[in-house]
Amino acid sequence: MRIIPAIDIIGGKCVRLSKGDYETKKVYSEDPLEMAKKFEAHGVEYLHLVDLDGAKSSHIVNYKVLEQIAGGTSLMVDFGGGLKSDEDLRIAFESGARQVTGGSIAVKDKEVFLGWLREYGPERIILGADAKDEKIAVSGWQEGTGEELIPFIRMYQEEGVKYVICTDIDRDGMLEGPSADLYRKILEKTRDESRSGINLIASGGISSMDDLYSLQTLGCEGAILGKAIYENRISMKELESYILTA
C-alpha cells in the first residue's frame, strides 16, 4: 500500500483542519517545501498536495507551492483543490503535478471532468469522492450534495476512472481511526464480474500504524496521512520502516 503524506495549503503555509472546518486551521509549517523534503528524506515517494484556498475559490491559487515542491524534490505529487477549468488543469500539470484530483468539478461539470479523463488518461486523473454520511460534499467540503457516494464512484468507474480518493469528512483530522467499514463497502461494490475494481486511496482519521495495516488488509491501494504525522502519532521512522518493508 502506498504511503501518501498530505500537505494542505492556506496562504502558502502548511496547515491541517478538523472535519474540513476552516475555522479549526492549525499551521504546522511556514515552509511547505521543507516539509516535503523531510518526507522525501525518510523514503516517501508520493505527496498529496491540496490547495485549500483554491478549493473555496473559483480557480487554482497555490500553484507556486506546487511548482516549488515539484522542482525541489523528486516526489510524485497529486494535486487537488480549485481545479475548475481546463486552464486550472494546464497550470497544475505545468507546475509539476504528476496527477490531479477532481472532486467538485466531477459533480458540477461531468463533461469537463470526463474530457480531462479522455485527454490525460486514468493514470493521471484521480476522482475525489469526499463524503459526509455517504453523500458527496464539494467546494472544500463547505457544500453538501444529494449525490450518493457509491453510485457516484461506480458511475465514474464505468467511464474509466481507476483511482479514487475517498475521505470520510467526519473522520478527517480527528485521529479516531479511518472509516474501514465504508472502504470495505466501496471495494465490495466496485469489484464484481464486470469490474476489475478501483485503486482506492483512503483518507481521514488515520492515527496509528495499526490503522495503516488495517487499510492494507482491506485492499486499499494507498493511504493519505496528515495530522497523525504532524502530531507525532506516527513517526517518520515508522513510515520509513513500513515503506522499506512494503
N, C-alpha and C positions, 0 to 999 in steps of 0.2 A: 504494500500500500504506500502510495506517495505521501510524503510529509510536506505540507504546503503552509508555511507561516504566512500570516496576513499582516499587511501594513495598511492601515486606514488613514486617509489624509484629510485634514481640515486645515486650511490656511497654511499649507506647506509643512505641517507638523504631523508626527505620528501619534495617533490618538486611538482610544477604544471607547465604545459606547456600551450601554446595557440595554438590551431589547430594542436596539435601534433608536433609542431616545437621545436626540442631540443635546438635551439638557444635562445628560449624565456624562458628557465628554470629559475624559481624563487624558492629559498629554503625557506620553511616555518618552518621547524623544523630540528634540527640536530639529534633528537631522536624520531624515528617513534613509539617506544613502549610507550613513554609518551603521544604522540598524541592519540594513540589507547586507552590508559587508560582514557584520557579526554573524548573521545566519550562514552566509557563504563559508566563513572560516570554520564552521562546525559541520561541514559536509552537506548542507542544504543545497538543493539544485533548483527548487521551484519557489515562486513567490506569488501570492495573491495580493494585488495592489488595488485598493478601492478609493476612488475619488468621491469622498462624501459630499464635498461642495458641489461637484458635478451632478451627483445623484439628486440633489434638491433643486438644481437649476435646469435650464433648457439646453445645456451643452457641456462638453468636457471642459474642466477648469485646470486641474493639477497635472497637465501633461508634461510640464517641465520636470516634475519629480520623477515621472516615468522615464523621461529622457536621461536623467542623471543616474538612476539605478541601472537602466539597461546599458548605459555607456560605461558605468563604473564597476560593474560586476558581470559575471557570466551567468547569472540567474536567469532561468526561463520564467518570464513574467506573464501572468494572465492579469488583464486589466479590466476593471468594471467601474461603473458609476458615470452617469452623464452621457452615455453613448446613445444619442437620439437621432443621428443623421449619418448619411454617407460621409460627410465631411469629418464628423467626430471620429468615425472609424478609421478614416485615412490618417488623421492626426495620431491616433493611438498606435497604429502599425508603424508609421514613420518615426514615432518617438521610441520605438523599440519593443512594443508588446509582441510576444510570441503567440498569445491567444487573447481573445477578448470575451467578456461575459456580457450577454444581453439579457436583461431582466424586464425592465419597464417597456422597452421597445417591443419585446416579444408579445406583450399583452396589448399594447396600444396601437401597434402598427405591424401586424403579422407579415404583410407583404414585404416591408423593408427588411425585417429580420430574415425572412426566407431568401431574399435577394442576397444578403450577406452570406448565408449558408451556401448558396449556389456558387457565388463568386469566389469565396475563400476556402470553402470546404469544411466538413465537420471536425477536422483536426484542429482548426483554428477558431471556430465559433462555438462558445460554450453557452448553453441555456441556463440562465439564472432563474431558479424556481424557489423563491423565498416565500414562506407561508406562515400564517397565524391561524390556528385551528383548521389546518389543512385547506386554507383558502389563500390564494396568491395575494401578496402585497407588493406595491410598486412605489416609485418616487422616493427612494431612500427609506422605504417602509413606512412612509408618512400617509400613504393612501391604500386603503383596503379595496379589494375587488370581490366579486362573487364567483371568481374563477376557481373551480375545484382543482387542487394540486395534482392528483394523479392523472385525471383525464387530460390536463394541460400538458403534462410530461409525455403522456402516450401520444397525444396529437402530434407533438413535435418529433417524437421518435419515429413516427410514420413518415415524417418529412425528411428524415435522415440525420437528425441530431444524435450524436454519440456521447457527448459529455454534458453532464448536468450537475450544477452546484445547487444543493438544497440546504437552506438554513431554516430551522425552526426558530422563528423570531423570539418566541417566549423563552428560549434557552440561551440565546446569544448573549455572551458576556456575563452570564450568571454563574458559571463554574459549577453547574449542578448535574453535569453529565449530558451526553448527546441524546438525541431522540432515536434510540435504537429501534424501537417498535415501528416508528414512522419509516425509517430507512429500510427495515425488513419488508414492510408492506410495499414500498416503492419497488424494491428489487423483485419481489414476487410478482407484482402486477405488470412489470415491464419485461418479464422473461417467460415466454411460453413458446409453443411450437413454431409460431410465425415470427418471433422476435429473438434476436441474438442477445438482447439485454443492453443496458446502457452502462457507461462508466460513471458511477455515482460518486460524487465528491461530497462528503459530509462536512457540515459547518455549523458551529454553535454549541456551546455547553461543554466542550471537551475540557476536562480538569485534571487528568492524570494519565499516566502511561497505560493503566488498565483500560481506560476508555479507548485508547488507540488500538489496543489488542482486540477489544470487543468489536470495534468497527471493522478491523481487518478480518475477523472471523465471519462477520456478516457478509462480507464480499464487497465492501466499499473500495473503489479504485484509489481514492485519495481522501485525505482529511486536512481541513484547514484549521490551523491553531492560531489563536490570538491572545486573549487575556491570560490563558494558562501559562504562556511563555513569559509575558510581561510581569505577571505576579509571582513568577518563580514556582508555580505548581509543577511545571515540567522544566527541568534544567536543559541547558544546551548540550551538556554532556550526555544526558539520557537520549536526547534526539539523535545526537551523533552516533551513539551505540546502536540505536534502532535502525538508522539508515545504513550503517556498515554491515549489519547482520541481515538486512532485508533480502 
